C-alpha cells in the first residue's frame, strides 16, 4: 500500500543508501576510530571502516561496470523488465548500486562485530534495498543481484583482510582514471 508515510520512509532510506552518504559515513567512522586509535575499540573501528570504504569502492566499480554492460532500462522508463540497451550509459537498472553498496558495507561490519550489529546492518541494508523498489527505481531482480554482489564483495574483502598471509604481495585497487569520470582497477603483484 502506497501512503505518504511509506513514501517518506522509502525516500529516507534511499537517501541513506546514496553513494555520497555511505562515503561520508565511512570517512566519519575512520575519523572516529582515528581519534581513539590508542584504544582497542578505536583501532578496530578504524580498520573496519577502512575495509568498508574499500568494499564500497570495489562495489561502485563493479556495479557501475555491470550497469554499463547489461544496460537494463529502469522501471520508470515504462519499457518493462526485458528492455536492454548494453553499452549505452551508466544510469541503468541492473544491478542496484544502492543494494550492492549497502550490503557490501553491512557484510564488513557484520564480520567484525558481534550481535546486535549484524542484525542492525543487514536490516538497514534490506530497507535501503527495498526503498529502491518502492520508489520505482529498480526491479526486484536488480535489487537481489545488487545485494548478492555487495554481500560477496564485502565478505571477500573482509576475509582477505583477516587473512593477509594468503596471496602475499597481491593487491587490487579501484581508481578513477581521469577527471571526466569512469572507473578502473589496478592489479599490483610483487615477487
C-alpha positions in Angstrom: 0.0 0.0 0.0 1.4 3.4 -1.0 0.9 6.1 1.5 2.6 9.4 2.1 4.2 8.0 5.2 5.5 4.9 3.3 6.8 7.2 0.5 8.7 9.4 3.1 10.2 6.4 4.8 11.4 4.9 1.5 12.9 8.3 0.5 14.7 8.5 3.8 16.3 5.0 3.3 17.0 5.8 -0.3 19.0 8.9 0.8 20.9 6.9 3.4 21.9 4.5 0.6 23.3 7.2 -1.7 27.0 6.8 -2.6 27.9 10.1 -1.0 26.0 9.3 2.2 27.8 5.9 2.6 31.1 7.5 1.7 30.6 10.2 4.3 29.7 7.6 6.9 32.8 5.6 6.1 35.0 8.7 6.4 33.4 9.7 9.6 33.9 6.3 11.1 37.5 6.2 10.0 37.9 9.6 11.7 36.2 8.5 14.9 38.4 5.4 15.0 41.5 7.5 14.4 40.5 9.8 17.3 40.5 6.8 19.6 43.4 5.0 18.0 45.1 4.4 21.3 42.1 2.2 22.4 41.4 -1.2 21.1 37.9 -0.4 20.0 39.0 2.8 18.2 41.6 0.8 16.3 39.0 -1.9 15.5 36.5 0.8 14.2 39.1 2.5 12.1 40.3 -0.8 10.5 36.7 -1.9 9.9 35.7 1.4 8.3 38.8 1.3 6.0 37.8 -2.2 4.8 34.2 -0.9 4.5 35.4 2.0 2.3 37.4 -0.4 0.2 34.3 -2.6 -0.2 32.3 0.4 -1.2 34.8 1.5 -3.9 35.0 -2.0 -5.4 31.2 -2.3 -5.3 30.8 1.1 -7.0 33.2 0.0 -9.8 31.7 -3.5 -10.4 28.1 -2.3 -10.1 28.8 0.6 -12.5 30.5 -1.7 -15.0 27.6 -4.2 -14.8 25.1 -1.4 -15.4 27.0 -0.3 -18.5 27.4 -3.8 -19.9 23.9 -5.0 -19.2 22.0 -1.8 -20.0 18.7 -2.7 -18.5 16.1 0.1 -18.6 14.8 1.4 -15.3 11.2 0.7 -14.3 10.2 4.3 -14.6 11.1 4.2 -18.3 8.0 2.1 -18.8 9.8 -0.3 -21.1 9.3 -3.4 -18.9 11.8 -5.9 -17.5 13.1 -7.1 -20.9 14.4 -3.8 -22.2 18.2 -3.9 -22.6 20.5 -1.4 -24.4 24.0 -2.5 -23.5 27.0 -0.1 -23.5 24.7 2.9 -23.6 25.5 4.8 -20.3 25.7 4.1 -16.6 22.3 5.3 -15.4 20.7 1.8 -15.8 18.8 -0.5 -13.6 20.8 -3.8 -13.3 22.1 -4.3 -10.6 21.0 -1.9 -7.9 24.0 0.1 -6.7 22.1 1.1 -3.5 21.6 -2.6 -2.7 25.2 -3.5 -3.6 26.9 -0.8 -1.6 24.7 -1.2 1.5 25.2 -5.0 1.6 28.9 -4.6 1.0 29.3 -2.3 3.9 26.9 -4.4 6.0 28.9 -7.6 5.3 32.2 -6.0 6.5 30.7 -4.7 9.8 28.8 -8.0 10.4 32.0 -9.9 10.0 33.8 -7.7 12.6 31.2 -7.0 15.3 29.0 -9.4 17.4 25.2 -9.2 17.6 23.2 -6.9 17.5 25.4 -5.2 14.9 24.9 -7.8 12.1 21.1 -7.7 12.7 21.1 -3.9 12.5 23.4 -3.5 9.5 21.6 -6.2 7.4 18.2 -4.8 8.3 19.4 -1.4 7.3 20.8 -2.8 4.0 17.5 -4.6 3.3 15.4 -1.5 4.0 17.7 0.6 1.7 17.3 -2.0 -1.0 13.5 -2.3 -0.7 13.3 1.5 -0.8 14.6 1.3 -4.4 11.7 -0.9 -5.4 9.2 1.3 -3.6 10.5 4.4 -5.4 10.2 2.6 -8.7 14.0 3.0 -9.4 14.6 -0.8 -9.7 13.0 -4.1 -10.4 13.2 -6.7 -7.6 15.7 -8.7 -9.6 18.0 -5.6 -9.8 17.9 -5.3 -6.0 18.5 -9.0 -5.5 21.5 -9.0 -7.8 22.9 -5.9 -6.2 22.5 -7.3 -2.7 24.3 -10.5 -3.8 27.1 -8.6 -5.5 27.7 -6.4 -2.5 27.4 -9.2 0.0 30.1 -11.2 -1.8 32.4 -8.3 -2.2 32.1 -7.3 1.5 32.7 -10.9 2.6 35.7 -11.4 0.3 37.4 -8.2 1.3 36.7 -8.8 5.0 38.1 -12.3 4.7 41.1 -11.0 2.8 42.0 -8.5 5.5 41.5 -11.2 8.2 44.0 -13.4 6.3 46.7 -11.1 5.0 49.2 -14.0 4.7 47.2 -15.6 1.8 48.3 -14.3 -1.6 51.0 -12.0 -0.1 52.2 -9.3 -2.5 48.9 -9.2 -4.4 46.7 -6.1 -4.3 43.8 -4.9 -6.4 42.9 -1.3 -6.0 40.0 0.7 -7.6 40.7 4.1 -9.2 39.1 6.8 -11.3 41.3 7.1 -14.4 40.6 10.8 -15.3 38.7 13.8 -14.3 35.8 13.1 -16.8 34.8 10.1 -14.8 34.9 6.4 -15.3 36.1 3.6 -13.1 39.0 1.1 -13.2 41.2 -1.3 -11.2 44.9 -1.7 -10.8 46.5 -5.0 -10.0 49.8 -5.0 -8.2 51.8 -8.2 -7.8 55.1 -8.1 -6.0 57.6 -11.0 -6.1 
